[in-house]
Amino acid sequence: MTLSRGARWLLRGAMAVGLAFVYVPLAIVLINSFNADRTFAWPPPRWTTDWWLRAWENAGAREALWTSTKAGLGATAVALLLGTLVAFAVQRYRFFGRDAVSLLVVLPIALPGIVTGIALDTAFRSLIEPLGVGKGLFSVIVGHATFCVVVVYNNVLARLRRLGGNLEEASADLGADTFQTFRYVTFPLLRSALFAGGLLAFALSFDEIIVTTFTAGPGVQTLPIWIFNNLFRPNQAPVINVVAAVLIVLSIVPIYLAQRVSDTAAGGRL
Amino acid sequence: MTALSTLDRPAGEDSIPARGPVRRLSSWLHRHRGARLAGLLSAPLLWLLVAYLGSLAVLFVSALWTVNSFTGDLVREPTFANFRTILTEAVYRTVTLRSLGVAAAVTVIDVLIALPMAFFMAKVASPRSRRLLVIAILTPLWASYLVKAYAWRVMLANGGPVDWLFGGAGNGPGYGLVATVLVLSYLWLPYMILPIYAGLERLPDSLLEASADLGARGGRTVRSVVLPMIVPSVIAGSIFTFSLSLGDYITVQIVGGKTQLIGNLVYANIGAANNLPFSAALATIPVLIMVGYLVAVRRSGALEEL
């Protein structure tokens, strides 16, 4: 597009300001984790790495990290299975209620998290708990999987749309049965989309706090819940700073992985 | 493994078609389209209908219950008492309107920030820097929600970096409604940039060139060609920014000061007040708003952009 020099510079400026807006707060957290002062004095008067050691030894944070990982893996596994199945049904078939099905998949993220959370909580309290099954890690996984299905669905659907069906038809013409075609043709073509979708699902689950608050049993503390519970305790502030800094640094990992396997720079669709 | 043993191997699933039960099932599936479809749909539909829509149904039913104010027990008799309270008491109207205002403000702010950034990424930057910019926008998306909200708590603290920028303690916005809108805009910005970027990337350059050939200047092209083409993307982004803002109560607790949004009321009634039915009734407000919004934008093609 033919843009004037001025317009180009304006856009470049907007981009720079936008990126600064995105990154300055994250940088502040990183810097603050080395702040020797317990309060938020700015600029930091003294520096230290003590908090990093203290955070490393914090049992609560470690246990919460492990709980989050288990919940994330469980939710991702369910989402990968269900999301792939729906994506195949919606992309390969025309059936009554197809639009309703795709809307149903989107609904759990289109509705506010608190609605999903309180709905699952109410259902658990009035239907499942009377049967003697309390809330625990299982209910967290159910809640997370419900809104993670959509990211797998979106990724697989986008890939299936692009692939078309020619290769599978060729495979069938050459004598492969449905399962062989899936195993040797379709699955390898889908693998990176599944990886991207799974990665996103895991990240969504790992980060989720609102649905978790409502679905977690009393003993279940995921990392976000642990952070939130400790956020307003003044003597925990330095440890929170470090955990936050670690999570910021770790956010590079999924981006790197997605870059390695996926052809889309985005590493998948939301 | 020697070549001989490979040849000796009996006809396996890898190479030569076997006549086992798998093969029969496969050809049966091939002939029965309905069975294939049912096989694909049954598990996910069971999950989404039972676990999700079922829960929503229980939520709506329990919104019609009440709590005995003496014993705290659930009274499972349908009544519209909760909805009557919500409709008649001014505080709920105020909080609903405030939540709507916050969600709308966040959406507008994000569109205004995202449009030039996405446009620069898709149409001005070189392919190489385009890729880097997408990564730069995506990376914070993976950083924890709480960490980002917390980062702003540090930024906006009394005497913190924002105050410092404005020339001293107490000069910045501090914690409150303004901070809430600011932080929510920050949190959901990537959700707006990415769909708009994807929409612009699909917009062919030849269209923009044609517009220029027909005599349109940059501004006119943006107004008459670019903006109409990316409306579905903007709406797709707005579903996220709007819905996520509408349901949020965590950010409000972190930087909102005394501000209350619908999410806080729902949370307070389920927690401290232990009035689940009233929470359920309150939660129907964002559901109605979002369903209304989804129905309104259904025909724009935005739902395919999510």
Chai-1 contact restraints between the chains, C-beta under 6 A:
chainA,res_idxA,chainB,res_idxB,connection_type,confidence,min_distance_angstrom,max_distance_angstrom,comment,restraint_id
A,M1,B,K123,contact,1.0,0.0,6.0,A-B,restraint_1
A,M1,B,L208,contact,1.0,0.0,6.0,A-B,restraint_2
A,T2,B,A212,contact,1.0,0.0,6.0,A-B,restraint_3
A,L3,B,G218,contact,1.0,0.0,6.0,A-B,restraint_4
A,A7,B,G218,contact,1.0,0.0,6.0,A-B,restraint_5
A,L11,B,P116,contact,1.0,0.0,6.0,A-B,restraint_6
A,L11,B,F120,contact,1.0,0.0,6.0,A-B,restraint_7
A,L11,B,V124,contact,1.0,0.0,6.0,A-B,restraint_8
A,A14,B,P116,contact,1.0,0.0,6.0,A-B,restraint_9
A,M15,B,M117,contact,1.0,0.0,6.0,A-B,restraint_10
A,M15,B,F120,contact,1.0,0.0,6.0,A-B,restraint_11
A,G18,B,I113,contact,1.0,0.0,6.0,A-B,restraint_12
A,G18,B,M117,contact,1.0,0.0,6.0,A-B,restraint_13
A,V22,B,P140,contact,1.0,0.0,6.0,A-B,restraint_14
A,P25,B,A151,contact,1.0,0.0,6.0,A-B,restraint_15
A,P25,B,W152,contact,1.0,0.0,6.0,A-B,restraint_16
A,P25,B,M155,contact,1.0,0.0,6.0,A-B,restraint_17
A,I28,B,V154,contact,1.0,0.0,6.0,A-B,restraint_18
A,I28,B,M155,contact,1.0,0.0,6.0,A-B,restraint_19
A,I28,B,P161,contact,1.0,0.0,6.0,A-B,restraint_20
A,V29,B,A151,contact,1.0,0.0,6.0,A-B,restraint_21
A,N32,B,V154,contact,1.0,0.0,6.0,A-B,restraint_22
A,F40,B,V154,contact,1.0,0.0,6.0,A-B,restraint_23
A,F40,B,A157,contact,1.0,0.0,6.0,A-B,restraint_24
A,F40,B,G160,contact,1.0,0.0,6.0,A-B,restraint_25
A,W42,B,G160,contact,1.0,0.0,6.0,A-B,restraint_26
A,W42,B,P161,contact,1.0,0.0,6.0,A-B,restraint_27
A,W42,B,W164,contact,1.0,0.0,6.0,A-B,restraint_28
A,L82,B,P44,contact,1.0,0.0,6.0,A-B,restraint_29
A,L82,B,W47,contact,1.0,0.0,6.0,A-B,restraint_30
A,L85,B,L40,contact,1.0,0.0,6.0,A-B,restraint_31
A,L85,B,A43,contact,1.0,0.0,6.0,A-B,restraint_32
A,L85,B,P44,contact,1.0,0.0,6.0,A-B,restraint_33
A,V86,B,P44,contact,1.0,0.0,6.0,A-B,restraint_34
A,F88,B,L40,contact,1.0,0.0,6.0,A-B,restraint_35
A,A89,B,L40,contact,1.0,0.0,6.0,A-B,restraint_36
A,A89,B,L41,contact,1.0,0.0,6.0,A-B,restraint_37
A,Y93,B,L37,contact,1.0,0.0,6.0,A-B,restraint_38
A,L104,B,L48,contact,1.0,0.0,6.0,A-B,restraint_39
A,V106,B,L306,contact,1.0,0.0,6.0,A-B,restraint_40
A,P108,B,Y52,contact,1.0,0.0,6.0,A-B,restraint_41
A,A110,B,I239,contact,1.0,0.0,6.0,A-B,restraint_42
A,A110,B,S243,contact,1.0,0.0,6.0,A-B,restraint_43
A,L111,B,M290,contact,1.0,0.0,6.0,A-B,restraint_44
A,P112,B,S243,contact,1.0,0.0,6.0,A-B,restraint_45
A,P112,B,L246,contact,1.0,0.0,6.0,A-B,restraint_46
A,P112,B,G247,contact,1.0,0.0,6.0,A-B,restraint_47
A,P112,B,P286,contact,1.0,0.0,6.0,A-B,restraint_48
A,G113,B,G247,contact,1.0,0.0,6.0,A-B,restraint_49
A,I114,B,G247,contact,1.0,0.0,6.0,A-B,restraint_50
A,I114,B,G263,contact,1.0,0.0,6.0,A-B,restraint_51
A,I114,B,V266,contact,1.0,0.0,6.0,A-B,restraint_52
A,V115,B,A283,contact,1.0,0.0,6.0,A-B,restraint_53
A,V115,B,P286,contact,1.0,0.0,6.0,A-B,restraint_54
A,V115,B,V287,contact,1.0,0.0,6.0,A-B,restraint_55
A,I118,B,S279,contact,1.0,0.0,6.0,A-B,restraint_56
A,I118,B,A283,contact,1.0,0.0,6.0,A-B,restraint_57
A,A119,B,S55,contact,1.0,0.0,6.0,A-B,restraint_58
A,A119,B,L56,contact,1.0,0.0,6.0,A-B,restraint_59
A,A119,B,L59,contact,1.0,0.0,6.0,A-B,restraint_60
A,L120,B,S55,contact,1.0,0.0,6.0,A-B,restraint_61
A,T122,B,V58,contact,1.0,0.0,6.0,A-B,restraint_62
A,T122,B,L59,contact,1.0,0.0,6.0,A-B,restraint_63
A,T122,B,S62,contact,1.0,0.0,6.0,A-B,restraint_64
A,A123,B,S55,contact,1.0,0.0,6.0,A-B,restraint_65
A,A123,B,V58,contact,1.0,0.0,6.0,A-B,restraint_66
A,V142,B,A51,contact,1.0,0.0,6.0,A-B,restraint_67
A,T146,B,A51,contact,1.0,0.0,6.0,A-B,restraint_68
A,T146,B,Y52,contact,1.0,0.0,6.0,A-B,restraint_69
A,G175,B,P17,contact,1.0,0.0,6.0,A-B,restraint_70
A,D177,B,R23,contact,1.0,0.0,6.0,A-B,restraint_71
A,D177,B,S26,contact,1.0,0.0,6.0,A-B,restraint_72
A,T178,B,S26,contact,1.0,0.0,6.0,A-B,restraint_73
A,T178,B,L29,contact,1.0,0.0,6.0,A-B,restraint_74
A,F179,B,S26,contact,1.0,0.0,6.0,A-B,restraint_75
A,A203,B,W142,contact,1.0,0.0,6.0,A-B,restraint_76
A,D207,B,S144,contact,1.0,0.0,6.0,A-B,restraint_77
A,D207,B,Y145,contact,1.0,0.0,6.0,A-B,restraint_78
A,I209,B,I250,contact,1.0,0.0,6.0,A-B,restraint_79
A,P224,B,L146,contact,1.0,0.0,6.0,A-B,restraint_80
A,I227,B,L146,contact,1.0,0.0,6.0,A-B,restraint_81
A,A244,B,V147,contact,1.0,0.0,6.0,A-B,restraint_82
A,A244,B,Y150,contact,1.0,0.0,6.0,A-B,restraint_83
A,L247,B,S144,contact,1.0,0.0,6.0,A-B,restraint_84
A,L247,B,V147,contact,1.0,0.0,6.0,A-B,restraint_85
A,I248,B,A143,contact,1.0,0.0,6.0,A-B,restraint_86
A,S251,B,T139,contact,1.0,0.0,6.0,A-B,restraint_87
A,S251,B,W142,contact,1.0,0.0,6.0,A-B,restraint_88
A,S251,B,A143,contact,1.0,0.0,6.0,A-B,restraint_89
A,P254,B,W142,contact,1.0,0.0,6.0,A-B,restraint_90
A,I255,B,I135,contact,1.0,0.0,6.0,A-B,restraint_91
A,I255,B,L138,contact,1.0,0.0,6.0,A-B,restraint_92
A,I255,B,T139,contact,1.0,0.0,6.0,A-B,restraint_93
A,A265,B,R131,contact,1.0,0.0,6.0,A-B,restraint_94
A,A265,B,V134,contact,1.0,0.0,6.0,A-B,restraint_95
A,A266,B,V134,contact,1.0,0.0,6.0,A-B,restraint_96
